[in-house]
């Protein structure tokens, strides 16, 4: 026994005094009479749960456990009870009443209420009883005491339809029609509000003419349903439209699906379907590829599908690319929140999109293609534009195996693109936990033209058929920002594997910013044509999932033709690939490549950076150029753990062909080309170019030629002088550290070891080499004391220097200058040669200042190992220098030079 309401009172019966004792056990079949007694200031309201009532008395026959309730009102309140009668059905609404389910309301005595009766489909309103006044379906009642009003609804008798409709016909509002045979509607049929169309088992409607179905409002829909007393999905077939011009508005199509038919099929025609309900469409075949409740895969342009509701179906909706899909609902109301088994908007594959099409966010994903065919793609043609989702309402697109989007027009995507097996966004394939998504589940999106934008997108589990998840094709541009690329795992796993985002051929207008890459084999490949900032990240948000190869691959054979910045510091930039000759990037004459502090660039064998424009690599801490196998900089980019180690000569080097480049605090290591059969310098100037090279480190440099004639780690001998700065650099663990020409001055700020006392790692031929046959016709100062300087080489006749044309060569204090056999300096008229205190001019065999010829004790110096210094005076025979700084030169013969 339960009590409710704002008033007070008790209920009495045999064994019950509720008040306090509100529960009693009775014999099966006992008849119990309960009497409600309102307390002081309260009034009796109503009983619920009784078999019968009479005033304040409730009678209950005990055949099972029962609960009854009584309402007591505060004095001045009374209860209005609404009842329904008749053979039909309907609902009643008013203030506080929604009957339906809520058919009582306690109100203050004297309150006037107006109630409205609405018959259900297939019923009509009869009459009101108990009202003060009525008008059509309205009842007005003033509650002066407990009152009951009743609305009568009567079932409408069905009109039998068994013949084709061949002339224009209207089924008037409120009628009931029972279709007993499958019929063809070849003429216009208009169905008005509130009509119920009942179809016998297996029956279908084919419409070669047109249907105009208009329920008017959600309260008076046109209903197509089963004629069975206990209807079930698949009772009848469906509606098949092959004629143009049909309209469905405010309708319900229920319990269809017999013979694997759609509930509504748009077969190569257009139609408008809005504000309709599709429910309990169950075909004999239970398959994700089965017919949809609303099947519009073959519908034509002009079709409108909007504001419909789908639940209790297998496949709710299938569309194509000739029309936009507007907002629809894919679950039941809150009181009955049923879903669809394969809950998605299915898009027919192998279709071409030629116009402007919208796929707005739905409560379910879009699903492209089917599970059993190769038609798992959609192509956006050159005239087409596909807009998926919006910035405030992103959409979801799922794809089957090998599924892809080919974009020859424009894609505007605020959307997630993922595998059909990805249940994070709903169990679209209806298999519970039987399948899980994996990298390579679908292929990718291919952009063949300019203008596409992916913003706030997510591309997950793609990479099938060894495809990128997103590819920007040759010399095309796109904007890809604030997006996620995760678990793009093609079948191969090498650094040449297609990356999650492939932009190695993308054009200069391309923007790739603010994206996140993780769980991929290779995250990103870019071209040298556009700027790469530091806004992209390469782990998940927790920082626990990275990519197999933590690097951005720069497409080889790339050309920088304008001002380009590389500012990426989170992972290294890797140039080219290990399997082709395209392991270089060229900065063209009009190009300017700027690297930010912290950037790491890695190269494969033979890799080079060829600069015909300008290279700016000025760091506050360090910018690094190194080998792909170097794990000490930027991590294990080649993802082989400790299986490989970098070696001197792993890549070639940097070549500067034009003046104006600036390198400050750059680290250039493991260059020289030895591992690929090249003889290269880590840094080399060509064509008279000059550059500012300061505070840089050159380490572990080796070409194939390991002799004293082999390439120098830094070769500026073909560079110019005006604008050349080479100071405070460190060169170590090379074959020859530095090669200059006779015109280039060099101070004593450069260092030639590692700076680590325990492992200084000097170069094999540890000297500054000066190109022989040089003519000094301006002022040249050499002040190097860290290592000796060496003129020429041991093979050619170019082992001399000439100071002429007004030139002046100055050797700083304590400088050691060495010569090969027959090496010499000729000082001509109007030229000068100045030697600082402590300088030492000698043979290459003299280990003064270090074992410059790298032979240990195998050779020793002797007099005549080199010629010496000869002065050519006006109108006089030349004389040779016999200063104390001269060692092991050819001695004079009398007053004349001995050479």
C-alpha positions in Angstrom: 0.0 0.0 0.0 1.5 3.3 -1.1 0.4 6.9 -0.4 1.1 10.0 -2.4 0.1 13.6 -2.8 0.6 16.7 -0.7 -2.2 15.8 1.8 -2.4 13.4 4.7 -4.6 10.4 5.4 -4.8 6.7 6.3 -5.9 3.5 4.5 -7.6 0.7 6.4 -8.5 -2.9 5.6 -8.3 -6.2 7.3 -4.7 -6.3 8.6 -3.8 -2.9 7.2 -3.7 0.5 8.9 -1.6 2.7 6.7 -0.5 5.1 8.6 2.1 2.7 9.9 1.2 -0.8 8.8 1.1 -0.7 5.0 1.7 -4.3 4.0 -0.2 -7.5 4.6 -0.2 -11.1 3.3 -3.6 -12.6 2.1 -4.7 -16.0 0.9 -4.7 -16.6 -2.9 -8.0 -15.3 -4.3 -8.9 -13.2 -1.2 -10.9 -10.0 -2.0 -9.5 -7.0 -0.1 -11.4 -3.8 0.3 -9.3 -0.7 1.3 -10.9 2.5 2.6 -9.1 5.8 2.3 -9.7 8.3 5.1 -8.3 11.8 4.5 -6.7 13.6 7.4 -7.7 17.0 8.8 -7.3 19.7 6.1 -6.8 17.0 3.4 -9.0 15.5 0.8 -9.2 12.2 -1.0 -7.6 12.4 -4.4 -7.6 9.1 -6.4 -6.8 5.4 -6.4 -4.4 3.6 -8.8 -3.7 -0.1 -9.1 -7.2 -1.2 -8.0 -9.4 -3.7 -9.7 -12.3 -1.4 -9.1 -13.1 1.8 -7.1 -16.1 3.3 -5.5 -15.6 6.7 -3.9 -12.8 6.2 -1.4 -13.0 2.4 -1.5 -10.5 0.3 -3.6 -11.2 -3.4 -4.2 -8.3 -5.8 -5.1 -8.5 -9.6 -5.8 -5.2 -11.2 -4.6 -4.0 -13.5 -7.4 -0.4 -12.3 -7.0 1.6 -9.7 -5.1 -0.1 -6.3 -5.7 0.6 -2.7 -5.0 -2.0 0.0 -4.9 -1.6 3.7 -4.4 -3.8 6.5 -3.0 -3.4 10.2 -3.4 -4.4 12.6 -0.7 -4.7 16.3 -1.6 -4.2 19.4 0.5 -7.5 20.9 1.2 -8.5 23.1 -1.8 -7.1 20.6 -4.3 -8.9 18.1 -6.5 -7.8 15.5 -9.0 -8.7 15.4 -12.7 -8.6 11.9 -14.2 -8.5 11.4 -17.9 -9.8 8.1 -19.4 -9.9 6.7 -22.9 -12.6 4.4 -24.4 -13.6 2.8 -27.7 -12.0 0.4 -30.2 -9.4 2.8 -31.4 -6.3 4.5 -29.9 -5.1 8.1 -29.4 -3.6 10.5 -26.9 -4.8 13.3 -24.8 -2.7 16.4 -23.8 -3.3 19.4 -21.6 -1.7 21.2 -18.7 0.0 18.5 -16.6 -1.6 15.7 -18.7 0.1 13.6 -21.3 -2.2 10.6 -21.7 -0.4 8.4 -23.0 1.1 7.6 -19.7 0.3 10.6 -17.4 -3.5 10.6 -17.1 -4.0 12.3 -13.7 -3.3 15.8 -12.4 -4.0 17.4 -9.0 -4.9 21.0 -9.3 -6.3 23.8 -7.1 -10.1 23.7 -6.8 -11.6 26.0 -9.4 -8.8 25.5 -12.0 -10.0 25.3 -15.6 -8.2 23.0 -17.9 -8.4 22.5 -21.7 -7.6 19.0 -23.1 -6.9 18.0 -26.7 -7.6 14.5 -28.1 -5.5 13.2 -31.0 -6.4 10.0 -32.6 -3.7 7.5 -33.5 -3.1 6.5 -37.1 -6.0 4.2 -38.1 -8.3 5.6 -35.5 -10.7 8.5 -35.3 -11.9 10.7 -32.5 -15.4 9.9 -31.3 -16.6 12.1 -28.4 -15.9 13.5 -25.0 -17.8 12.8 -21.8 -17.6 14.5 -18.5 -16.5 17.8 -19.9 -18.1 21.2 -19.1 -17.8 22.2 -22.8 -16.4 20.6 -26.0 -15.3 21.9 -29.4 -14.2 19.4 -32.0 -11.5 17.4 -30.2 -11.2 19.9 -27.3 -12.6 19.4 -23.8 -12.8 22.2 -21.2 -13.4 21.3 -17.5 -13.3 23.3 -14.3 -12.1 21.2 -11.4 -14.4 21.9 -8.4 -14.0 18.4 -7.0 -12.4 15.2 -8.2 -13.4 14.9 -11.8 -13.1 12.2 -14.6 -13.4 13.0 -18.3 -13.3 10.4 -21.1 -12.3 10.6 -24.7 -13.6 7.9 -27.1 -11.5 6.7 -30.1 -12.8 4.4 -32.7 -10.9 2.2 -35.1 -11.3 3.1 -38.7 -12.4 0.3 -41.0 -9.8 -0.5 -43.7 -10.5 0.0 -47.4 -9.1 -3.0 -49.3 -6.7 -2.2 -52.2 -5.9 -5.1 -54.4 -5.6 -3.6 -57.9 -3.0 -1.4 -59.7 -3.6 2.3 -59.5 -3.7 3.7 -63.0 -5.5 7.0 -62.6 -4.7 10.0 -60.4 -6.0 9.0 -56.9 -6.2 10.6 -53.4 -6.5 8.7 -50.1 -8.1 11.3 -47.8 -6.9 12.2 -44.4 -7.5 9.7 -41.6 -8.3 6.8 -43.8 -7.1 3.2 -43.4 -6.1 1.2 -46.4 -5.1 -2.5 -46.5 -3.1 -3.6 -49.6 -3.6 -7.3 -50.1 -1.6 -7.8 -53.3 1.6 -6.3 -54.7 0.4 -3.5 -57.0 1.9 -1.0 -59.4 1.1 2.7 -59.0 1.5 4.1 -62.5 -0.5 7.3 -61.9 -0.1 10.1 -59.2 -1.3 8.9 -55.8 -1.7 11.5 -53.0 -1.9 10.2 -49.4 -3.0 12.7 -46.9 -2.3 13.2 -43.2 -3.1 10.5 -40.7 -3.7 7.8 -43.4 -2.6 4.2 -42.4 -1.6 1.9 -45.1 -1.5 -1.7 -44.0 0.2 -4.2 -46.2 -0.3 -8.0 -46.1 2.7 -10.4 -45.8 5.1 -10.2 -48.7 3.2 -7.3 -50.4 5.1 -4.5 -52.1 4.2 -1.2 -53.8 5.9 -0.4 -57.1 5.6 3.2 -58.1 6.2 3.9 -61.8 4.1 7.1 -61.4 4.5 9.2 -58.3 3.6 9.2 -54.6 2.8 12.4 -52.7 2.9 11.4 -49.1 2.3 14.3 -46.6 1.5 13.7 -43.0 1.5 17.5 -42.4 2.9 17.3 -38.9 4.7 14.8 -36.6 1.3 14.2 -34.9 -0.5 13.0 -38.0 2.0 10.9 -40.0 1.2 8.7 -42.9 2.0 5.2 -41.8 3.0 2.2 -43.9 2.9 -0.8 -41.7 2.2 -4.5 -41.5 -1.4 -5.8 -41.5 -0.5 -8.6 -39.1 -2.0 -8.5 -35.6 1.4 -8.9 -34.1 3.7 -7.1 -36.6 7.3 -7.9 -37.0 10.2 -6.8 -39.2 10.1 -8.3 -42.7 6.3 -8.8 -42.7 5.8 -7.0 -46.1 8.2 -6.0 -48.9 8.6 -2.3 -49.4 8.0 0.7 -51.7 9.9 0.7 -55.0 10.2 4.0 -56.8 11.0 3.9 -60.5 9.0 7.0 -61.4 10.3 10.5 -60.8 8.8 13.2 -58.5 7.7 11.4 -55.4 7.6 13.1 -52.0 7.5 11.6 -48.5 7.0 14.0 -45.7 6.0 13.2 -42.1 5.6 9.5 -42.7 6.5 6.2 -41.0 7.5 3.0 -42.8 7.5 0.0 -40.5 8.0 -3.8 -40.5 9.1 -4.0 -44.2 12.0 -6.1 -45.7 10.4 -9.3 -47.1 12.3 -10.8 -50.0 15.4 -8.7 -49.1 13.6 -5.5 -50.3 14.3 -2.0 -49.0 11.5 -0.3 -47.1 11.9 2.5 -49.6 13.9 2.1 -52.7 14.9 5.1 -55.0 15.8 3.2 -58.2 17.5 5.6 -60.6 15.0 8.4 -59.7 15.1 11.4 -57.4 12.7 11.9 -54.5 12.3 14.0 -51.4 12.2 12.1 -48.1 11.9 14.3 -45.0 10.7 13.9 -41.4 9.9 10.2 -41.8 10.4 7.3 -39.5 12.0 4.0 -40.7 11.9 1.3 -38.2 11.9 -2.5 -37.9 13.2 -3.1 -41.4 14.5 -6.7 -41.2 15.4 -8.6 -44.3 15.9 -12.4 -44.5 19.6 -11.8 -45.2 21.4 -10.3 -42.2 24.4 -8.6 -43.8 26.2 -5.2 -43.7 25.9 -5.3 -47.5 22.1 -6.0 -47.4 19.5 -3.6 -48.6 19.0 -0.5 -46.5 15.7 0.6 -45.0 16.0 3.7 -47.2 17.9 2.5 -50.3 19.1 5.5 -52.3 22.4 4.1 -53.8 21.0 4.6 -57.3 19.0 7.8 -56.6 19.7 10.7 -59.0 20.7 14.3 -58.5 18.0 16.4 -56.8 17.2 13.8 -54.1 16.6 15.2 -50.6 17.0 13.0 -47.5 16.7 15.1 -44.3 15.4 15.0 -40.8 14.4 11.4 -40.8 14.7 8.9 -38.0 16.0 5.3 -38.3 16.0 2.6 -35.6 15.4 -1.1 -35.2 16.8 -1.7 -38.8 19.8 -3.6 -40.0 21.2 -1.1 -42.5 19.4 2.2 -42.0 20.4 4.3 -45.1 22.4 3.9 -48.2 23.1 6.9 -50.5 25.4 7.9 -53.4 27.4 10.9 -54.4 24.9 12.8 -56.5 23.2 14.6 -53.6 24.0 15.9 -50.2 23.0 14.0 -47.1 21.5 16.3 -44.5 20.9 15.7 -40.8 19.1 12.5 -39.8 18.6 10.6 -36.5 19.7 7.0 -36.0 18.3 6.0 -32.7 14.9 5.7 -31.0 13.5 8.2 -28.5 14.8 8.4 -25.0 12.0 6.1 -23.8 13.0 3.5 -26.4 16.6 4.2 -27.4 16.9 1.4 -30.0 19.7 1.6 -32.6 20.3 0.0 -36.0 22.5 -3.1 -36.2 24.8 -1.7 -38.9 24.5 1.9 -37.8 25.8 4.2 -40.5 25.1 6.2 -43.6 26.3 3.8 -46.3 27.7 5.4 -49.4 27.7 3.3 -52.6 31.2 2.8 -53.9 32.6 3.2 -57.4 30.8 6.5 -57.7 31.9 9.8 -59.1 31.0 13.1 -57.4 30.7 16.0 -59.9 28.9 18.8 -58.0 29.1 20.4 -54.6 28.1 17.8 -52.0 27.8 18.0 -48.2 28.2 15.2 -45.8 27.4 16.9 -42.5 28.0 15.3 -39.1 25.5 12.6 -38.3 25.0 10.6 -35.1 26.6 7.7 -37.1 29.5 7.4 -39.5 29.4 7.5 -43.2 30.6 4.1 -44.6 32.0 4.0 -48.1 31.5 0.9 -50.3 30.8 -2.6 -49.1 32.6 -5.6 -47.7 32.5 -7.9 -50.7 33.6 -5.9 -53.8 36.4 -3.7 -55.1 33.9 -0.8 -55.1 35.2 0.7 -51.9 36.1 4.1 -53.3 34.6 7.4 -54.2 36.1 9.7 -56.8 35.6 13.4 -56.6 35.9 14.6 -60.3 37.5 17.9 -61.4 34.1 19.7 -61.1 33.3 18.2 -57.7 33.7 19.4 -54.2 33.0 17.2 -51.2 32.6 18.9 -47.8 32.7 16.5 -44.9 31.7 17.7 -41.4 32.4 21.2 -40.1 34.7 22.9 -37.6 32.0 22.7 -34.9 30.6 19.4 -35.9 33.1 16.9 -37.3 31.9 13.9 -39.2 33.1 10.3 -39.2 33.8 8.3 -42.4 34.6 4.6 -42.2 36.1 2.5 -45.0 36.4 -1.2 -45.9 39.6 -3.0 -46.9 41.4 -1.1 -49.7 38.9 1.7 -49.5 40.0 5.2 -50.7 38.9 8.6 -51.7 40.4 9.9 -55.0 40.1 13.7 -55.2 40.5 15.3 -58.6 38.3 18.2 -57.4 38.3 19.6 -53.8 37.9 17.9 -50.4 37.0 20.0 -47.4 37.2 17.7 -44.4 36.6 18.2 -40.7 36.2 14.5 -40.2 37.6 11.2 -38.9 38.5 8.7 -41.6 39.0 5.3 -40.1 38.5 1.5 -40.4 35.1 -0.1 -40.5 36.4 -2.2 -37.6 37.0 0.8 -35.4 34.4 0.5 -32.6 35.6 3.6 -30.8 33.1 5.5 -32.8 30.3 2.9 -32.8 30.1 -0.8 -33.7 29.3 -0.1 -37.3 30.1 -3.6 -38.6 27.8 -5.1 -35.9 30.2 -7.7 -34.7 30.7 -6.7 -31.1 34.2 -7.3 -30.1 34.9 -10.0 -32.8 37.1 -7.6 -34.8 39.5 -4.8 -33.9 41.0 -2.2 -36.2 44.6 -2.4 -37.4 47.0 -0.4 -39.6 46.4 -1.0 -43.3 42.6 -1.7 -42.9 41.9 0.8 -45.6 44.1 2.6 -48.2 44.0 6.4 -48.1 43.0 9.7 -49.6 44.7 11.0 -52.7 44.7 14.6 -53.6 45.3 15.2 -57.4 44.5 18.9 -57.6 45.0 22.1 -55.6 42.6 23.5 -53.0 41.8 20.7 -50.6 41.7 21.4 -46.9 41.9 18.9 -44.0 41.4 20.8 -40.7 40.9 19.0 -37.4 40.7 15.7 -39.3 41.7 12.3 -38.0 43.1 9.6 -40.3 43.3 6.3 -38.5 44.3 2.7 -39.5 45.0 3.4 -43.2 47.9 2.4 -45.4 46.5 -0.6 -47.1 48.0 -1.6 -50.5 51.2 0.2 -49.4 49.4 3.5 -49.6 49.8 6.7 -47.7 46.8 7.7 -45.6 46.9 11.1 -47.3 48.9 11.8 -50.5 49.3 15.2 -52.2 50.2 14.3 -55.8 52.8 15.9 -58.1 53.2 19.7 -57.7 49.8 20.1 -56.1 49.1 22.0 -52.9 46.8 21.4 -49.9 46.2 22.7 -46.4 46.5 20.1 -43.7 46.3 21.5 -40.2 45.5 20.4 -36.7 44.9 16.9 -37.8 45.8 13.4 -36.5 47.5 10.6 -38.5 47.7 7.4 -36.5 48.3 3.8 -37.1 49.0 4.1 -40.8 50.8 0.8 -41.3 51.4 -0.4 -44.8 52.6 -4.0 -45.3 56.2 -3.1 -45.7 58.2 -1.5 -42.9 61.2 0.4 -44.2 62.1 4.0 -44.3 60.9 4.0 -48.0 57.5 2.7 -46.9 54.7 5.1 -47.9 54.3 7.6 -45.0 51.1 8.4 -43.3 51.1 11.8 -45.0 52.9 11.8 -48.4 53.7 15.3 -49.5 57.2 14.7 -51.1 55.9 16.1 -54.5 53.7 18.8 -53.0 53.8 22.4 -54.3 55.0 25.5 -52.6 51.5 26.6 -51.4 51.2 23.5 -49.3 50.7 24.0 -45.5 51.3 21.2 -43.0 51.0 22.6 -39.5 49.8 21.6 -36.1 49.3 17.9 -36.9 50.0 14.9 -34.7 51.5 11.7 -36.0 51.8 8.4 -34.0 51.7 4.7 -34.5 52.8 5.0 -38.1 55.7 3.4 -39.9 56.9 6.6 -41.5 54.9 9.7 -40.3 55.5 12.3 -42.9 57.3 13.0 -46.2 57.6 16.5 -47.5 59.0 18.3 -50.5 61.6 21.1 -50.5 59.1 23.5 -52.1 57.4 24.6 -48.9 58.3 25.7 -45.4 58.2 23.2 -42.6 57.6 24.7 -39.2 57.9 23.1 -35.7 54.2 22.9 -35.0 53.7 19.2 -35.9 54.2 16.5 -33.1 55.2 12.9 -33.5 53.8 11.1 -30.5 50.3 10.6 -29.0 49.2 13.2 -26.4 50.5 11.0 -23.6 53.9 10.8 -25.3 53.9 7.0 -25.1 53.2 6.0 -28.7 55.6 7.2 -31.4 56.3 6.2 -35.0 58.5 3.3 -36.1 60.8 5.7 -38.0 60.8 8.9 -36.0 61.7 11.3 -38.8 60.3 13.4 -41.5 61.5 12.3 -44.9 62.4 15.0 -47.4 61.8 13.9 -51.0 65.1 13.5 -52.7 66.1 15.4 -55.9 64.2 18.2 -54.4 64.7 21.8 -55.3 64.4 25.0 -53.2 63.4 27.8 -55.5 62.2 30.5 -53.1 62.6 31.4 -49.4 62.0 28.2 -47.4 62.4 27.6 -43.7 63.0 24.2 -42.0 62.2 24.7 -38.4 61.3 21.2 -37.4 63.1 20.1 -34.2 61.0 17.4 -32.7 62.3 14.7 -35.1 65.1 14.8 -37.7 64.7 15.5 -41.4 65.9 12.7 -43.6 66.9 13.5 -47.2 65.8 11.1 -49.9 65.9 7.3 -49.6 68.6 4.7 -49.5 67.7 2.9 -52.7 68.0 5.6 -55.3 70.3 8.4 -56.5 67.8 10.9 -55.3 69.5 11.6 -52.0 70.1 15.3 -52.4 68.4 18.6 -52.2 69.4 21.5 -54.4 68.9 25.2 -53.4 68.5 26.9 -56.8 69.9 30.3 -57.6 66.7 32.1 -56.5 66.3 29.9 -53.4 67.1 30.6 -49.8 67.0 27.8 -47.3 67.0 28.8 -43.6 67.3 26.2 -40.9 66.2 27.0 -37.3 68.1 26.3 -34.2 67.9 22.6 -33.2 67.1 21.3 -36.7 68.8 17.9 -37.5 69.2 16.8 -41.1 70.2 13.3 -41.8 71.5 11.9 -45.1 71.8 8.5 -46.8 74.9 7.3 -48.7 76.0 9.9 -51.3 73.6 12.4 -49.8 74.3 16.1 -50.6 73.0 19.5 -50.1 73.9 21.5 -53.2 73.5 25.3 -52.7 73.4 27.6 -55.8 71.4 30.1 -53.8 71.8 30.8 -50.1 71.9 28.5 -47.1 71.4 30.1 -43.6 72.1 27.8 -40.7 72.6 30.1 -37.7 72.0 28.5 -34.4 71.9 29.7 -30.8 72.9 26.2 -29.8 73.3 23.8 -32.7 72.1 22.8 -36.2 73.2 19.3 -37.2 73.9 17.6 -40.6 74.7 13.9 -40.1 74.3 10.3 -41.2 71.0 8.4 -41.1 72.6 5.8 -38.8 73.6 8.4 -36.3 71.5 7.7 -33.2 73.2 10.3 -31.1 71.4 13.1 -32.8 67.6 13.0 -33.0 67.4 9.4 -31.8 67.2 6.1 -33.6 65.9 7.3 -36.9 66.6 4.1 -38.7 64.8 2.1 -36.0 67.4 -0.6 -35.8 68.5 -0.2 -32.2 72.2 -0.8 -31.9 72.4 -2.9 -35.1 74.1 -0.1 -37.0 76.4 2.7 -36.2 77.4 5.8 -38.2 80.8 5.8 -40.0 83.0 8.5 -41.5 81.9 9.0 -45.1 78.3 7.8 -44.6 77.1 10.7 -46.7 78.8 13.2 -49.0 78.5 16.8 -47.9 77.3 20.4 -48.5 78.4 22.3 -51.6 78.1 26.1 -51.8 78.2 27.5 -55.3 77.3 31.2 -54.6 78.3 33.8 -52.1 76.1 34.8 -49.1 75.6 31.6 -47.1 76.0 31.7 -43.4 76.7 28.7 -41.1 77.0 29.4 -37.3 77.2 26.6 -34.7 76.5 24.0 -37.3 77.6 20.4 -36.7 78.6 18.5 -39.9 79.5 14.9 -39.2 80.1 11.5 -40.8 80.3 13.1 -44.3 82.9 12.6 -47.1 81.3 9.9 -49.1 83.7 7.1 -48.4 81.0 4.5 -47.8 79.5 5.1 -51.2 82.7 5.4 -53.2 82.8 9.2 -53.3 85.5 11.7 -52.6 83.8 14.6 -51.1 84.3 17.3 -48.5 81.8 17.9 -45.7 81.7 21.5 -46.8 83.1 22.8 -50.1 83.0 26.2 -51.8 82.8 26.4 -55.6 83.0 29.0 -58.3 84.6 31.8 -56.2 81.8 31.7 -53.6 82.3 33.1 -50.2 80.4 32.3 -47.0 80.5 33.0 -43.3 81.4 29.8 -41.5 81.8 30.3 -37.7 81.7 28.2 -34.6 81.0 25.1 -36.6 82.1 21.5 -36.0 83.3 19.1 -38.7 83.8 15.6 -37.4 84.4 12.0 -38.7 84.9 13.0 -42.3 86.3 10.6 -44.9 86.4 10.2 -48.6 87.5 7.1 -50.5 91.0 8.6 -51.1 92.7 8.3 -47.7 96.0 9.7 -48.9 97.4 13.1 -48.1 95.9 14.2 -51.5 92.4 13.0 -50.5 89.6 15.5 -50.0 89.7 17.8 -47.1 86.9 17.9 -44.5 86.4 21.6 -45.4 87.5 22.7 -48.8 87.3 26.5 -49.4 90.2 26.5 -52.0 87.9 27.3 -54.9 86.1 30.0 -52.9 86.7 33.7 -53.0 88.1 36.1 -50.4 85.8 39.1 -50.2 83.2 38.2 -47.6 84.8 34.9 -46.6 84.8 34.3 -42.8 86.2 31.1 -41.4 86.6 31.5 -37.6 86.2 29.6 -34.4 85.4 26.3 -36.1 86.5 22.8 -34.9 87.6 20.1 -37.3 88.7 16.6 -36.1 88.8 12.9 -37.1 89.1 13.6 -40.8 91.7 12.7 -43.5 92.7 16.3 -44.1 90.9 18.9 -42.0 91.1 22.1 -44.2 92.1 23.2 -47.7 92.4 26.9 -48.6 93.9 28.9 -51.4 96.8 31.3 -51.3 94.5 34.4 -51.3 92.6 33.5 -48.2 93.7 34.7 -44.8 93.3 32.5 -41.8 93.5 33.4 -38.2 94.3 31.2 -35.2 90.8 30.8 -33.9 90.0 27.4 -35.4 90.7 24.2 -33.5 91.7 20.8 -34.8 90.8 18.2 -32.2 87.6 17.1 -30.4 88.3 19.1 -27.3 88.1 16.0 -25.2 91.4 15.3 -23.6 90.9 11.6 -23.4 90.0 11.3 -27.1 91.3 14.3 -29.0 90.7 12.5 -32.4 93.0 14.6 -34.6 92.9 14.2 -38.3 95.2 11.8 -40.1 97.1 14.6 -42.0 96.5 17.2 -39.3 97.3 20.5 -41.1 95.8 23.3 -43.0 96.6 22.7 -46.6 97.1 25.5 -49.1 96.4 24.9 -52.8 99.8 25.1 -54.6 100.7 27.2 -57.7 99.0 30.1 -55.9 99.8 33.8 -56.7 99.4 36.2 -53.8 98.8 39.6 -55.2 97.0 41.2 -52.2 97.5 41.1 -48.5 97.3 37.5 -47.0 97.8 36.7 -43.3 98.2 33.3 -41.9 98.3 33.0 -38.1 97.5 29.3 -37.6 99.4 27.7 -34.7 97.1 24.8 -33.7 98.4 22.7 -36.6 101.0 23.2 -39.3 100.2 24.6 -42.7 101.2 22.7 -45.9 101.7 24.1 -49.4 100.7 22.0 -52.4 100.7 18.2 -52.7 103.3 15.5 -53.3 102.4 14.5 -56.8 101.9 17.6 -59.0 104.4 20.4 -59.7 102.1 22.8 -57.9 104.2 22.9 -54.7 105.0 26.6 -54.7 103.6 30.0 -53.9 104.3 33.2 -55.7 104.0 36.6 -54.0 103.7 39.1 -56.8 101.7 42.0 -58.2 102.1 44.0 -55.0 101.1 41.1 -52.8 102.1 40.7 -49.2 102.2 37.3 -47.4 102.5 37.5 -43.6 103.2 34.4 -41.5 102.1 34.9 -37.9 104.3 34.1 -34.9 105.0 30.4 -34.2 103.4 29.3 -37.4 104.7 26.1 -39.0 104.7 26.0 -42.8 105.6 22.8 -44.6 106.5 22.0 -48.1 106.7 18.9 -50.3 109.7 18.1 -52.5 110.8 21.1 -54.6 108.3 23.3 -52.7 109.2 27.0 -52.6 108.0 30.6 -52.3 109.0 33.1 -54.9 108.8 36.8 -53.8 108.8 39.2 -56.7 109.5 42.9 -57.2 107.0 45.2 -55.3 105.9 42.2 -53.2 106.6 41.4 -49.6 107.0 38.4 -47.4 106.9 38.8 -43.6 107.7 36.1 -41.1 106.7 36.3 -37.5 108.8 35.4 -34.5 109.0 31.7 -33.9 107.7 30.7 -37.3 109.1 27.5 -38.8 109.4 26.8 -42.5 110.3 23.2 -43.2 109.7 20.0 -45.1 106.6 17.8 -44.9 108.9 15.1 -43.4 109.7 17.3 -40.4 107.4 16.3 -37.5 107.8 19.8 -36.0 104.3 20.8 -35.0 103.1 17.2 -35.5 103.4 14.2 -37.8 101.8 16.0 -40.7 102.5 13.3 -43.3 101.0 10.7 -41.0 103.8 8.2 -41.4 105.0 8.0 -37.8 108.8 7.5 -37.8 109.0 6.0 -41.3 110.6 9.2 -42.8 112.8 11.9 -41.4 113.7 15.3 -42.8 117.0 16.1 -44.5 118.6 19.1 -46.1 117.3 19.8 -49.6 113.8 18.2 -49.0 112.4 21.5 -50.3 113.8 24.4 -52.2 113.2 27.5 -50.0 112.3 31.1 -50.3 113.6 33.1 -53.3 113.6 36.9 -53.7 113.5 38.4 -57.2 115.2 41.9 -57.0 115.2 44.5 -59.7 118.2 44.3 -62.0 119.8 41.8 -59.7 120.1 38.1 -59.4 117.6 36.4 -57.1 118.7 35.6 -53.5 117.5 32.9 -51.2 116.3 33.4 -47.6 118.6 31.9 -45.0 116.7 33.1 -42.0 116.7 31.1 -38.8 113.1 30.1 -39.5 114.3 28.1 -42.5 114.8 24.3 -42.1 115.9 21.6 -44.4 115.7 23.7 -47.5 118.2 23.4 -50.4 121.4 25.4 -49.4 122.8 28.2 -51.3 125.8 27.7 -53.6 128.1 30.6 -52.9 126.1 33.8 -53.1 123.5 32.2 -55.4 120.5 30.1 -54.6 121.1 26.4 -54.9 117.9 25.8 -56.8 
